[in-house]
Each structure stands twice: as C-alpha cells, then as structure tokens.
Amino acid sequence: MKNDYSFLGEAKTVAVVCNQWGDTGKGKIVDFLTPWADVVARGTGGANAGHTVAWEGKKFVTHLLPSSIFHDKEGKISIIGSGVVFDPRQCIAELTALHANGYASEHLRISRRAKLVLPQHIVLDRLSASRVNESLGTTGRGIGPAYSDYYNRNSLTVGDLFHRDTFAKKLQRNIEEKIARIREYDPSLVREILFHTHLGEGIFFNDETILNRDSIVEHFTGEYAEALRAYVTDTDELIHNTVGKKHILLEGAQGYLLSIDYGTYPYVTSSDCSIEGLAKGAGLSVRDVDLTFGVMKGFYMTRVGKGAFPTEMGGEEAQEYCSKTTKDEELRTHVDYSINEQDGFKQGIAVRINGNEYGATTGRLRRVGWVDLVLLKRALHVNGMNVILTKLDVLDGCEEIKICIAYQYTGEAFFLGRDTLAHGAILTSVHPDNSLLSSCEPIYKVFPGWKTKTSNMRSYQDLPQEMRTIIDFIENETGARVRMISIGPERDQTIVVDKDV
Ligand code: IMP
C-alpha cells in the first residue's frame, strides 16, 4: 500500500512521542511514517523500550534498534543518538536476529557519544529490585544506573570501545565503587543475576572480585567493538547536515508521564522522554522539529511497574494483582471476563486481555485505566497539540466510556508553599507529583460506547458517531487535535483524520 503523506505538509522533521506512560503503539506509527522519512533517529532511553511492529502477519519487537531498521534495504538511515544509553550486547543480539530473518543493517548509525550500559549497571538495577524500599519496578536493563553515571561524569561511551587503554582506565574508575555496593547484597543473588542470559551467562563473573574486569575489557573492546565498528560515527554531525534538507523522523521511547523531568517522579525512567529530551538526544534542538505527534491510546491508558495511577480500573487491588500475576496465569483463569464488567478490577483484566497489554520488554502485566485529561493537558503543553489515538478497536463493544475530566483531592491539607491544597478540592490541573496523584480521585464524564467493530474501517467518516463524539469532546476540552487514528496493529489499519472531507 502506498501511503499519502500530504497531511505532513511542508514538515521536514517530524517526531513521534507518547503522551501517556509508554506502550501506546509508537512503533507502529513510526513504521507507518518511515516510507516518508530518509532518516529515523532515537534519542532517549535504551533497551528498556519495546517497539512492536506488525508486518505481514508477523510481529517484530526491537528494544534498542529504531523500528526503521526493517527498511534498511530501502536506504533508510537509522540513528541511535547520543542521548541513548547503549548496551552493545543487546544491540548485537538484535542485529543477529534481524540478519537471520533476512533484514539488513547497512544504514544503521550509532553515536559515538552514546553512553554505555555495562554489566555493573544491569547488576545494580536488578539488585535494587530485590529490596522493596529501593524497588521502582524498573525493566532491569541497567538504565537508571547508566544515566546516573552520566550525570556523575563517570560514563564510558560507545567511542571508548575503540580505545582499549582508555576503556580499561575508565572502567577501573567506574567499577570500584559499584563492586563495593554490589557486595552489600546476597552473594547468591548477585551470582544468579550475573549468570542471566542478559549478562552472557556468567562471562563477566569472577568468584573473588565479583565482576571480572579483564573479561569486560576483552569482550567490549574486542568482539563487541568489531561487531559495531561499521556503524559508529558522529551522529550529531550527520543529523546537523541533514536537518532541513531531508525528511527526519524522531522516534520517541517510553512516554511523557515517565519523563525524569515531567513525569510522576520518582516512578519514572531516567531520561526525558518528552519531545525536548528526544530532540536533544537525537542531536537536534526542539526548534528543528516541525511537527510533533503525541500518541495516546483511545480511550484508556496503561502503566507498567509502580507509581500513582488515579484512573486505574480496580485501583489498588488491581495494582497489587498486576505486580504478582503472570500473563499465563491471567490468560488461564480470566479470559471469560467481559469489557462490560461492572466491577472495575474485572473490567481492567478484560481490557488488558483484549488489548494484549503485556510488557514487550518484561512480559509484565500493564496496569489499565481510563484516559485522564488532567494528565493529558500537561503532556500537550510540552509535546504539542497534534495527537494520534491508537488501539481504539480494543474498546469496540464497550457500553460506557469514562473520561477523567478532573480530580477530587482526598488527602490531608497539603502545603504547596504560598497555596494550600485543601481536602476535597477539585483539580483540573496538577503537576504529576506522585504523592499528590496518589490522593486524587478521578471525576469522570461518561459517554456511551460504540457497538460496531472498527478494525475494518478506513476513513474518519466511517468511524462510529459515539467514538467521534468523544474525540470532539477531548479536542474541545484540551485543545488537542487528533491527526491520526489506529484501529489495529497492521499498517493499513491507520486512518489519517480529515474531518472536513
Ligand atoms: P527503567 O526505564 O527500566 O529504569 O524503568 C523505570 C520505569 O519506567 C518502570 O516503571 C518501567 O516499567 C517504566 N518503563 C521503562 N520503559 C518502559 C516502556 O517502554 N514502556 C512502559 N514502561 C516503561
């Protein structure tokens, strides 16, 4: 199918970010826009992302590689920018799987300034998950510890892979303090983590020193450097020379509400996954971006791991259940729940099963809740007003759709400085501070749902009136403009919204 990209107008640089907590289907949208692009760049996060792309009935998931990599043979340049924390082992594993499936990677470019994720980062990330008071429910890919080193001015970069002596010296400086911290944990747990497949099944383990420095130097500056040499370059220079001349597509990871700067801190990731962080991490300024699309699910949202979620279906009970249950268990026991269950907990399970809301990186259950306009307004403020709604088909047949329009604050009087938030106050705007959100009850406007199956619809005018009424409401309430709608995982299940036709 040949797509019509006239809706992008004169834009040369287009970005796709997420307005929720990630997992909104950015991968599919990037894949849809990739034929338009000459260059596709990632700028934030690392192997914590999971980009799912469906193609000819098959599903592909990449964690580190931009999803444009599947178009390499068409000459598309895929960039991993300097804002990314880069795990060479993960990248090589993804490349190997890609090549085995007949795909190429000739046009992949990796920033030599990207910061390395090293075995000690993954070990520390996984160890902190073992202590309840330290655990944020991370993906265990070493992301937080790797970014901490960056801000602590102690990182090793992709460029260091090609300088064995420098790498060894920097590693020595980096690793000492990590080993001391690792020694505070149960040695059998440390051993178990180091024997995980993500850490090469023990190749970096040493009985005495725990981490085998020589082995890290050997593998990283040897085999990994050689496998990656052809791709590593100054991507900032590459993208500066391209901007304004060719079509650039920026591929976001995670979502606004997980941004270290804007999200529900501390239950966030360690990079700024808003448009600002993405542009910078890809080597651009936000001023270079002509058009930003903020993706959100219609009309629900999900989050993985811990943190406040005012509109969660089933509330705390659901959060607790999601932290303890596996996908297999859920599918074995609860497939008969309907998305029209009166009980929010059961309804949440049904929506999760319907939407296949299980982590692409970790397989964890994604917590499910209704769309929240209070939080959306914050995201729009930074990511801009152009919105893409995805997965709308998941709610086909749902009798009532709830949209959160405000909160009632249910906590003790909360001193904000000059102002005090009183118990019972109604809030239509709030900073997504985790502790504040934890004491907010959603106030919903309830809309009738649509009964028809939407996955075969191909124009905005075909979509059920009930769905369009909700879209109009969200637009009027927030100022957002819905530009595209996705009603299934396949490329052709994408509708460019042209309301005036
Ligand atoms: P980290 O990014 O692995 O440090 O995890 C920090 C938080 O961000 C955890 O709650 C993760 O579940 C969440 N997170 C990280 N990446 C993603 C993603 O791609 N989708 C959804 N949640 C994510």
Boltz pocket constraint, residues with backbone or C-beta under 6 A from the ligand:
constraints:
  - pocket:
      binder: B
      contacts: [[A, 21], [A, 22], [A, 23], [A, 48], [A, 49], [A, 50], [A, 136], [A, 137], [A, 138], [A, 139], [A, 140], [A, 141], [A, 142], [A, 143], [A, 144], [A, 253], [A, 254], [A, 258], [A, 267], [A, 268], [A, 269], [A, 270], [A, 303], [A, 304], [A, 305], [A, 306]]
      max_distance: 6.0
